[in-house]
């Protein structure tokens, strides 16, 4: 062995081994930025190889001196040095990538927090310097660079596309969905902002989700404009899975709905579920309608009361000096009448002070608001009218508060609306008439509310304790009777509005109450099954289910409401604390014996019960608006806000999000190029239009000149003919 190791042939074999594909492959792998796992495996193999060589040398009992040539060999030395350098570069690359990820992550967190807290982009200009001063030992703070421009395009072209894509993915995964829309004026862009919301069942969280989806900006709001906006806004989604469109009740919306349903039915051979217009709008509008029917001026008085002291510090000081009160009127909301309980209550509280002020103030304010207030306080029944108005608004406010949320509330709509309507009718309709009608909307709808046979005597109308006690002590009999008649007209107007416009008219609303725990627990099995039959018939009419699916769902529902464990759980349900989707996921979705029932329940849960989600976004839009914001920025701000509204740290920062943010600058450049191309095309089109207008004017001018010339020639010809006849 010793002699063999000293031979030149042995050394040659070792040199050739260093040049073998195995060693070259090992060197190549070390030079690549591979994963930690492959590097560890190679290090382990190398270590095992070194250990084996060491053991072999120890076993021989002799030191192989000629093997030193392998280390001294230039090629072997270069290979070893190259391997070490590659490992070092790989470590640096990994550390650099991890560092860049953390820096981008910090910038993303700041961008999301800026949106959530409505900070301006300009406020981030020196934020990097502040962070470096605060955290001088931080490498992340050292490389942080989120100024105004970068913040703007990070939100618009990095975060917004990512969150929008995530929402679209969830909607596609959910399959069926409902949409809701409403429009409000955008004071920065000076267009109507058409907000589109989407509602679906998320199988990951097992809850119904309502999310802002996008906005379309409109100049005109015709039916055709709304149609185009809905189609444009829902691009990327398959409309055949749409089950409902929720909206408020202007005529243009109703016209849009008729046109949309025609196209939808022709294209997909099925229809959408009809649930009527927004119940919240109907209830709010009902009080306004009743106020108009009574011919009162409560609205004008409350508005004038607020305007009288709104912009006049001197007048406020006079009021305090004269009355000794520091309580001033609250603002009246002309669009949401039921939210004016506070304004009305404050007016009642300060009514004596207002009287005193109007009597003693000198000189009298020369404004219309003062004239309106002074005219109102001379009416002896004005305070009683305020009390009556507050009483009715108090009755309606709990309904609005309960349904102004994005939880699944559609199955509760029928019982609460019917209860609200009954409460109004009990105040002025004879008890025996209501008893005959029962808790049946069809019979209540058939009541003639203008017939004296069905109504109480005017003075027996329930106007509330406040209004009764505010009636003057010794009024003229005719004035008192007129007050009660006006109250009756007020109540009649409210009831008629609810009957005519509320979702109670639609059978599906009544049928959906079959999923209300209180309906199941408080009624017989026959009543519940009849209401569920209404749901199944509605689905069959719209071609949303087959006959066999309807039969299976009906059988499963009967089994469901007969289950003692189910009824026990339904009895423990608390509407104020529990979510209906959580309840039915636990009771129905997890039970494979009720699969067809779950398909029906799932669709009913995603139906909008009103416009609460959409309208809540209008105040968010107002808070997010900044001067000179583009349409793209407005939409991006809303998309990001919707994603982080529950907390910035609740939104996980994924690799996909970081990549989207890193690509934001390129998206911005592409967007600017597209905008320039679009503007150039518009300029060219405008230029071409102007050229055509000029050419058309020239042709029309020449045509007019020729017409005049022809007329002149015709006149000469006529004159020549006349002259010829005379010869």
C-alpha positions in Angstrom: 0.0 0.0 0.0 2.8 2.4 0.9 4.7 1.8 -2.3 1.5 2.0 -4.3 0.7 5.4 -2.8 4.1 6.8 -3.8 3.7 5.9 -7.4 2.9 8.6 -10.0 0.0 6.6 -11.3 -1.9 6.9 -8.0 -1.4 10.7 -8.1 -2.6 10.9 -11.6 -5.8 9.0 -10.7 -6.5 11.5 -7.9 -6.0 14.4 -10.2 -8.4 12.9 -12.8 -10.9 12.2 -10.0 -11.0 16.0 -9.2 -11.8 16.6 -12.8 -14.6 14.0 -12.8 -18.3 14.9 -13.5 -19.2 14.2 -9.9 -16.9 17.0 -8.6 -17.9 19.4 -11.4 -21.5 18.8 -10.6 -20.9 19.5 -6.9 -19.0 22.7 -7.8 -21.9 23.8 -10.1 -24.5 23.2 -7.4 -22.6 25.2 -4.9 -22.5 28.2 -7.3 -26.4 28.2 -7.7 -28.8 30.0 -5.3 -30.6 26.8 -4.3 -32.7 26.1 -1.2 -31.3 25.6 2.3 -32.3 21.9 2.1 -30.1 21.1 -1.0 -27.2 23.0 0.5 -27.5 21.1 3.8 -27.6 17.8 1.9 -24.5 18.7 0.0 -22.7 19.8 3.1 -23.7 16.5 4.8 -22.4 14.5 1.8 -19.1 16.4 1.8 -18.7 15.9 5.6 -19.5 12.2 5.2 -16.9 11.9 2.4 -14.2 13.6 4.5 -15.0 11.4 7.5 -14.7 8.3 5.3 -11.2 9.5 4.1 -10.1 10.2 7.6 -11.2 6.8 8.8 -9.4 5.2 5.9 -6.1 7.0 6.8 -6.4 6.1 10.4 -7.1 2.4 9.6 -3.9 2.3 7.4 -1.9 3.6 10.4 0.2 5.8 8.1 0.1 9.4 6.8 -0.1 9.5 3.0 2.3 12.3 2.2 1.9 12.2 -1.5 -1.8 13.1 -1.1 -0.7 16.6 -0.3 -0.3 17.1 -4.0 -4.1 17.1 -4.3 -4.2 20.2 -2.2 -1.2 21.8 -3.7 -2.6 21.2 -7.2 -3.7 24.5 -8.7 -6.9 23.1 -10.3 -8.0 21.6 -7.0 -7.2 24.8 -5.1 -9.2 26.9 -7.5 -12.1 24.5 -7.3 -12.2 24.6 -3.5 -11.9 28.4 -3.5 -14.7 28.7 -6.1 -16.9 26.5 -4.0 -16.4 28.5 -0.8 -17.0 31.8 -2.7 -20.2 30.4 -4.2 -21.5 29.4 -0.7 -20.7 32.9 0.6 -22.4 34.5 -2.3 -25.4 32.3 -1.8 -25.7 33.3 1.8 -25.4 37.0 0.9 -28.1 36.6 -1.7 -30.4 34.9 0.7 -29.8 37.5 3.4 -30.4 40.3 0.8 -33.6 38.7 -0.5 -34.9 38.3 3.1 -34.0 41.9 3.9 -35.7 43.2 0.8 -38.8 41.2 1.7 -38.9 42.8 5.2 -38.4 46.3 3.8 -41.3 45.8 1.4 -43.4 44.3 4.1 -42.8 47.5 6.3 -43.8 49.7 3.3 -46.9 47.6 2.7 -47.9 47.9 6.4 -47.5 51.7 6.3 -49.5 51.9 3.0 -52.4 49.9 4.4 -52.4 51.9 7.6 -52.4 55.1 5.6 -55.6 54.0 3.8 -57.3 52.8 7.0 -56.6 56.1 8.8 -57.3 58.3 5.8 -53.8 59.9 5.8 -52.8 62.0 2.8 -50.1 60.8 0.5 -48.1 63.9 1.2 -47.9 63.1 4.9 -45.5 60.2 4.1 -42.8 62.4 2.4 -40.4 62.5 5.4 -41.6 59.3 7.1 -38.4 57.4 6.1 -36.2 60.0 7.7 -38.3 59.9 10.9 -38.1 56.1 11.1 -34.3 56.3 10.6 -34.0 58.8 13.4 -36.2 56.7 15.7 -34.6 53.3 14.8 -31.0 54.2 14.0 -29.8 50.6 14.4 -32.4 49.1 12.0 -31.4 48.1 8.5 -35.1 48.0 7.5 -35.5 51.7 8.5 -32.3 52.5 6.7 -33.6 51.2 3.4 -37.3 52.3 3.9 -38.3 54.6 1.1 -42.1 55.2 1.0 -42.6 58.9 -0.1 -45.7 60.5 -1.6 -45.5 59.1 -5.2 -44.5 55.6 -4.2 -47.3 55.5 -1.6 -49.8 56.5 -4.2 -48.8 53.9 -6.8 -48.2 51.2 -4.2 -51.9 51.5 -3.2 -53.3 52.0 -6.7 -51.2 49.5 -8.6 -49.9 47.1 -6.0 -52.3 46.5 -3.1 -55.6 47.2 -4.9 -55.0 44.8 -7.8 -53.9 42.1 -5.3 -57.0 42.5 -3.0 -59.4 42.8 -5.9 -58.0 39.5 -7.3 -58.3 37.9 -3.9 -62.0 39.0 -3.7 -62.7 37.7 -7.2 -61.1 34.4 -6.4 -63.3 34.0 -3.3 -66.5 34.9 -5.3 -65.6 32.4 -8.0 -65.0 29.7 -5.4 -68.4 30.5 -3.8 -70.2 30.1 -7.2 -73.5 31.9 -6.4 -73.6 35.6 -5.4 -75.8 38.6 -5.1 -75.0 42.2 -6.0 -76.2 45.6 -4.6 -75.6 49.0 -6.0 -76.3 52.7 -5.2 -75.1 56.0 -6.5 -73.8 59.2 -4.7 -72.2 62.3 -6.0 -68.4 62.5 -5.8 -67.5 66.1 -5.0 -63.8 65.7 -6.1 -64.4 64.0 -9.5 -67.7 65.7 -10.0 -69.5 62.6 -11.2 -71.9 60.2 -9.9 -70.1 57.4 -8.1 -71.8 54.1 -8.7 -70.7 51.7 -6.0 -71.1 48.0 -6.5 -71.1 45.5 -3.6 -71.1 41.7 -3.7 -72.4 39.2 -1.3 -71.5 35.5 -1.2 -71.0 32.5 1.1 -67.3 31.9 1.9 -66.7 28.2 2.4 -63.3 28.9 4.1 -64.8 31.0 7.0 -68.2 29.4 6.6 -69.9 32.9 6.8 -71.7 35.2 4.5 -69.5 38.0 3.3 -70.5 41.4 2.0 -67.6 43.2 0.2 -67.1 46.4 -1.8 -66.2 45.3 -5.3 -65.7 48.3 -7.5 -67.0 51.7 -8.6 -68.1 53.1 -11.9 -68.3 56.9 -12.5 -71.3 58.3 -14.4 -72.3 61.6 -15.9 -75.8 60.5 -16.7 -77.8 57.8 -14.8 -80.2 56.5 -17.4 -81.3 52.9 -17.4 -78.9 52.1 -20.3 -76.1 53.7 -18.2 -76.9 51.6 -15.2 -77.0 48.5 -17.5 -73.5 49.2 -18.9 -72.2 50.0 -15.4 -73.4 46.7 -13.9 -72.0 44.7 -16.8 -68.7 46.5 -16.7 -68.5 46.3 -12.9 -69.0 42.5 -12.8 -66.5 41.7 -15.5 -64.5 38.7 -14.4 -67.5 37.1 -12.9 -69.9 34.7 -14.5 -73.4 36.3 -14.3 -75.2 33.0 -14.7 -74.4 32.5 -11.0 -76.1 35.8 -10.0 -79.2 35.3 -7.8 -80.3 38.8 -6.8 -79.8 42.5 -7.5 -80.6 44.7 -4.6 -81.3 48.4 -5.0 -83.4 51.3 -3.8 -86.5 52.4 -5.6 -86.1 55.3 -8.0 -87.9 54.9 -11.3 -84.6 54.7 -13.3 -83.6 51.7 -11.1 -86.9 49.9 -11.7 -86.5 50.5 -15.5 -83.0 49.1 -15.4 -84.2 46.0 -13.5 -86.9 45.3 -16.2 -84.3 45.6 -19.0 -81.7 43.6 -17.2 -84.1 40.7 -16.4 -85.1 40.5 -20.1 -81.5 40.1 -21.2 -80.7 37.8 -18.3 -83.6 35.5 -19.0 -82.9 35.4 -22.7 -79.2 34.5 -22.1 -79.3 32.1 -19.2 -82.9 30.7 -19.4 -83.5 31.5 -15.8 -84.3 34.6 -13.7 -83.3 36.4 -10.5 -85.1 36.2 -7.2 -87.4 39.2 -6.6 -87.2 40.7 -3.2 -88.3 44.3 -3.9 -86.6 47.5 -3.2 -84.6 48.3 -0.1 -86.7 48.0 3.0 -84.7 50.6 4.9 -85.4 53.2 2.2 -89.1 52.3 2.3 -89.3 52.7 6.1 -87.4 56.0 6.1 -89.6 57.3 3.2 -92.8 56.2 4.9 -92.4 58.9 7.7 -91.7 61.5 5.1 -94.8 60.4 3.2 -96.9 60.6 6.3 -95.6 64.0 7.2 -96.6 65.2 3.7 -100.0 63.7 4.1 -100.6 65.6 7.4 -99.6 68.9 5.7 -97.4 69.8 8.7 -94.2 71.9 8.6 -92.2 70.0 11.1 -89.4 69.5 8.5 -89.2 73.2 7.7 -89.2 74.1 11.4 -86.4 71.7 12.4 -84.3 72.9 9.4 -84.8 76.5 10.2 -84.1 75.9 13.9 -80.7 74.5 13.1 -79.9 77.2 10.5 -80.8 80.0 12.8 -77.8 79.4 15.1 -75.5 77.5 12.7 -73.2 80.3 11.4 -73.8 83.1 13.9 -71.6 83.2 17.0 -73.2 86.5 18.0 -76.7 85.1 17.8 -75.7 82.0 19.9 -74.3 84.4 22.5 -77.6 86.3 22.5 -79.5 83.1 22.9 -77.4 82.0 25.9 -77.7 85.4 27.5 -81.5 85.6 27.1 -82.4 82.0 28.0 -79.5 80.9 30.1 -79.3 77.7 28.1 -76.2 76.3 26.3 -78.2 73.6 24.4 -78.6 74.3 20.7 -80.6 72.6 17.9 -79.3 69.5 16.2 -79.0 69.0 12.4 -82.1 67.6 10.6 -81.4 65.0 7.9 -83.8 65.3 5.0 -82.9 62.0 3.5 -83.2 59.7 6.5 -86.2 60.9 8.5 -86.1 58.2 11.1 -82.6 59.4 12.2 -84.0 62.7 13.3 -85.2 61.5 16.6 -82.3 63.3 18.3 -83.0 66.5 16.4 -86.7 66.4 17.3 -86.0 65.6 20.9 -83.7 68.5 21.2 -86.3 70.8 19.6 -88.8 69.7 22.3 -86.3 70.3 25.1 -85.4 73.8 24.0 -88.9 74.8 22.7 -89.6 77.1 25.7 -86.2 78.7 25.3 -86.8 79.3 21.6 -90.1 81.0 22.4 -88.3 83.2 25.0 -85.6 84.1 22.5 -88.0 85.0 19.7 -89.9 87.2 22.1 -87.0 89.2 23.6 -84.3 89.3 21.0 -83.7 92.8 19.5 -83.4 93.6 16.8 -85.2 90.7 15.2 -82.9 88.7 12.8 -83.8 89.5 9.2 -83.5 86.0 7.8 -86.0 83.5 6.5 -85.0 80.9 9.2 -86.1 83.2 12.0 -89.4 84.0 10.2 -90.1 80.2 9.9 -89.3 79.5 13.6 -91.4 82.5 14.8 -94.4 81.4 12.7 -94.2 77.8 14.0 -94.1 78.8 17.7 -97.3 80.8 17.3 -99.1 77.5 16.5 -100.5 76.2 19.9 -100.2 72.6 18.6 -96.7 72.8 17.3 -95.1 71.2 20.4 -97.7 68.4 20.3 -96.8 67.8 16.6 -93.2 67.5 17.6 -94.0 64.9 20.2 -96.1 62.9 17.8 -93.4 63.0 15.2 -90.8 61.8 17.7 -93.2 59.0 18.9 -93.5 57.6 15.4 -89.8 57.9 14.6 -89.1 56.1 17.9 -91.2 53.2 16.8 -89.3 52.9 13.5 -85.8 53.5 14.8 -85.2 50.0 16.3 -86.1 48.4 12.9 -83.5 50.5 11.1 -80.8 49.9 13.7 -81.4 46.2 13.6 -81.2 45.9 9.9 -78.3 48.3 9.3 -75.7 45.6 9.3 -74.2 43.2 6.8 -75.1 40.0 8.7 -77.6 37.6 7.0 -81.0 39.1 8.0 -83.2 38.3 5.1 -85.2 35.5 6.9 -86.2 38.0 9.6 -87.4 40.7 7.3 -91.0 39.6 7.0 -91.8 39.3 10.7 -90.2 42.6 11.7 -91.7 44.6 8.8 -95.2 43.0 9.5 -94.8 43.9 13.2 -93.9 47.5 12.3 -96.9 47.8 10.0 -99.2 46.3 12.6 -97.9 48.8 15.2 -98.8 51.7 12.9 -102.3 50.3 12.1 -103.2 49.7 15.8 -102.9 53.4 16.4 -105.8 54.4 14.1 -107.6 51.2 12.8 -110.4 49.6 14.8 -109.2 46.5 16.9 -111.9 44.2 15.5 -110.9 45.0 11.9 -107.2 44.1 12.7 -108.4 41.0 14.5 -110.3 39.8 11.4 -107.3 40.5 9.2 -104.9 38.7 11.5 -101.1 38.6 11.0 -101.7 38.2 7.3 -100.2 40.8 4.9 -102.6 39.9 2.1 -105.6 40.8 4.3 -103.9 43.9 5.7 -103.2 45.0 2.1 -106.8 44.7 1.2 -108.0 47.0 4.1 -109.5 50.3 2.9 -107.6 52.8 5.1 -109.8 55.7 3.9 -113.1 54.2 5.0 -114.5 55.5 8.3 -115.9 52.0 8.9 -112.4 50.7 9.5 -110.9 53.6 11.4 -111.3 54.7 15.0 -112.9 58.0 15.8 -110.3 60.8 15.2 -110.0 61.7 18.9 -109.4 58.0 19.8 -106.3 57.9 17.7 -103.2 56.8 19.7 -100.9 59.8 19.4 -98.6 58.9 22.3 -98.4 60.3 25.8 -96.1 63.1 24.9 -98.4 64.5 22.3 -101.5 64.2 24.5 -99.8 66.1 27.3 -98.6 68.8 25.0 -102.1 69.6 23.7 -103.1 73.0 25.0 -105.3 73.0 28.2 -108.4 74.7 26.8 -108.1 74.4 23.0 -110.9 75.2 20.6 -112.8 71.9 19.9 -112.3 72.3 16.1 -108.6 72.9 16.4 -108.2 69.8 18.6 -110.2 67.7 16.2 -108.1 68.9 13.3 -105.0 67.9 15.1 -106.2 64.4 15.6 -107.3 64.2 12.0 -103.9 65.3 10.9 -102.3 62.6 13.1 -104.6 60.1 11.5 -103.7 61.2 8.0 -100.0 61.0 9.1 -100.4 57.4 10.2 -102.5 56.5 7.1 -99.8 57.9 4.8 -97.1 55.9 6.7 -99.1 52.6 6.5 -99.9 53.1 2.8 -96.3 53.7 1.9 -95.2 50.5 3.7 -97.9 48.4 2.1 -97.3 49.7 -1.4 -93.5 49.7 -1.6 -92.1 47.4 1.0 -90.7 43.9 0.3 -93.8 42.4 2.1 -95.5 42.3 -1.4 -93.1 39.6 -2.6 -93.9 36.0 -1.6 -90.3 35.0 -1.2 -89.9 37.5 1.7 -92.7 35.7 3.5 -91.5 32.3 2.6 -87.9 33.0 3.8 -89.3 33.4 7.3 -89.4 29.6 7.4 -85.7 29.9 8.3 -86.3 32.2 11.2 -85.7 30.3 14.5 -88.6 32.1 16.2 -90.9 31.2 13.3 -90.0 27.5 13.6 -90.3 27.5 17.4 -93.5 29.5 17.7 -95.5 28.0 14.9 -96.8 24.6 14.0 -95.0 22.3 11.6 -97.8 22.9 9.0 -97.2 26.7 9.0 -93.5 26.3 8.6 -93.7 23.8 5.8 -96.2 26.0 4.0 -93.8 28.9 4.1 -90.9 26.8 3.0 -93.1 25.7 0.1 -93.3 29.3 -1.0 -89.5 29.4 -1.1 -89.4 26.3 -3.3 -92.1 27.5 -5.6 -90.2 30.8 -6.0 -87.0 29.0 -6.9 -88.9 26.7 -9.3 -90.5 29.7 -11.0 -87.1 31.3 -11.6 -85.7 28.0 -12.8 -83.0 27.9 -10.1 -83.7 24.3 -9.0 -85.2 21.2 -10.5 -88.4 19.6 -9.4 -86.5 16.6 -7.9 -84.3 19.0 -5.9 -87.4 20.8 -4.6 -88.9 17.5 -3.5 -85.7 16.5 -1.7 -85.3 19.9 0.0 -89.0 19.8 1.2 -88.5 16.3 2.7 -85.3 17.3 4.4 -86.8 20.5 5.8 -89.7 18.5 7.4 -87.1 16.2 8.9 -85.0 19.2 10.0 -87.8 21.0 12.0 -88.9 17.7 13.5 -85.5 17.0 15.0 -85.6 17.6 18.8 -81.9 18.5 19.0 -82.4 21.1 16.2 -85.4 22.7 18.0 -83.4 22.9 21.2 -80.6 24.7 19.5 -83.1 27.0 17.7 -84.7 28.0 21.0 -81.3 29.1 22.3 -80.7 31.3 19.3 -80.2 35.0 20.2 -80.6 37.4 17.3 -78.6 40.1 19.1 -75.6 37.9 19.7 -75.6 35.0 17.2 -75.2 34.9 13.4 -77.8 33.0 11.4 -75.1 31.6 9.0 -73.1 30.2 12.0 -76.3 28.5 13.2 -77.2 26.8 10.0 -73.6 25.8 9.1 -73.5 23.9 12.4 -76.9 22.4 12.0 -77.3 21.7 8.3 -74.1 22.0 6.3 -72.2 19.5 8.5 -75.1 17.0 8.2 -74.9 15.1 4.9 -78.5 14.0 5.2 -79.6 17.6 4.5 -77.5 18.5 1.4 -80.4 19.6 -0.7 -81.8 21.7 2.1 -78.4 23.4 2.5 -78.4 24.5 -1.2 -81.7 26.3 -0.5 -80.6 27.8 2.8 -77.3 28.9 1.4 -79.0 30.9 -1.3 -81.4 32.6 1.1 -78.6 33.6 3.4 -76.7 35.5 0.7 -79.7 37.7 -0.2 -79.4 41.4 0.6 -82.0 42.7 3.1 -81.4 46.3 2.2 -78.8 48.9 1.1 -77.1 49.2 4.5 -73.7 47.9 3.3 -73.7 50.1 0.2 -74.8 53.3 1.9 -72.3 52.8 4.8 -69.6 53.0 2.1 -70.7 56.6 1.2 -69.3 58.0 4.4 -66.1 56.0 3.9 -65.8 57.5 0.4 -66.2 61.0 1.8 -63.4 60.3 4.4 -61.0 58.9 1.7 -61.4 61.7 -0.8 -58.4 64.0 -1.4 -58.0 66.9 -3.8 -57.2 65.9 -7.4 -57.8 62.2 -6.9 -58.3 60.2 -10.0 -61.0 57.6 -10.5 -58.4 54.8 -10.3 -57.2 56.1 -6.9 -60.7 56.4 -5.5 -61.4 52.8 -6.4 -58.0 51.6 -5.1 -58.5 53.4 -1.8 -61.9 51.7 -1.3 -60.6 48.2 -2.3 -57.7 48.5 0.2 -59.9 49.9 2.9 -62.4 47.1 2.6 -59.5 44.6 3.0 -58.0 46.2 6.1 -61.1 47.6 7.8 -60.8 45.0 10.6 -57.2 45.8 11.3 -54.0 46.2 9.3 -52.3 43.4 11.2 -55.2 41.1 10.5 -54.3 41.1 6.8 -51.5 38.5 6.2 -48.6 39.8 4.0 -48.1 37.0 1.6 -45.4 36.5 -1.1 -48.0 37.2 -3.7 -48.8 40.5 -2.1 -45.1 41.5 -2.0 -44.7 40.6 -5.6 -47.7 42.6 -6.6 -46.4 45.6 -4.8 -42.9 45.2 -6.4 -44.7 45.1 -9.8 -46.7 48.3 -9.0 -44.2 50.7 -10.6 -44.4 48.8 -13.9 -48.2 48.7 -13.8 -48.2 52.4 -13.2 -46.0 53.0 -16.3 -48.2 50.8 -18.4 -51.3 52.6 -17.1 -49.8 56.0 -17.9 -48.9 54.8 -21.4 -52.5 53.5 -21.9 -53.8 56.9 -20.6 -51.6 58.8 -23.0 -52.7 56.6 -25.9 -56.3 57.0 -24.9 -55.9 60.8 -24.7 -54.1 60.9 -28.1 -56.9 58.9 -29.7 -59.5 61.2 -28.1 -57.6 64.2 -29.4 -57.3 62.7 -32.9 -61.0 61.9 -32.8 -61.8 65.4 -31.7 -59.5 66.9 -34.3 -61.1 64.7 -37.0 -64.5 65.7 -35.8 -63.6 69.4 -36.0 -62.3 68.9 -39.5 -65.4 67.1 -40.6 -67.5 69.9 -39.0 -65.6 72.5 -40.9 -65.9 70.5 -44.1 -69.6 70.0 -43.5 -70.1 73.7 -42.9 -68.3 74.5 -46.1 -70.4 72.0 -48.1 -73.6 73.4 -46.5 -72.5 76.9 -47.3 -71.7 76.0 -50.9 -75.1 74.2 -51.1 -76.9 77.2 -49.8 -75.1 79.4 -52.4 -76.0 77.1 -55.2 -79.6 77.0 -54.0 -79.7 80.8 -54.1 -78.1 80.8 -57.6 -80.6 78.2 -58.8 -83.4 80.2 -57.4 -82.1 83.3 -59.1 -81.8 81.5 -62.4 -85.3 80.1 -62.0 -86.6 83.6 -61.5 -84.8 84.8 -64.6 -86.2 81.9 -66.6 -89.7 82.7 -65.4 -89.2 86.4 -66.4 -88.0 85.4 -69.8 -90.9 83.1 -70.4 -93.3 85.9 -69.4 -91.6 88.3 -71.8 -91.7 85.7 -74.6 -95.5 85.3 -74.1 -96.0 89.0 -74.4 -94.3 89.1 -77.8 
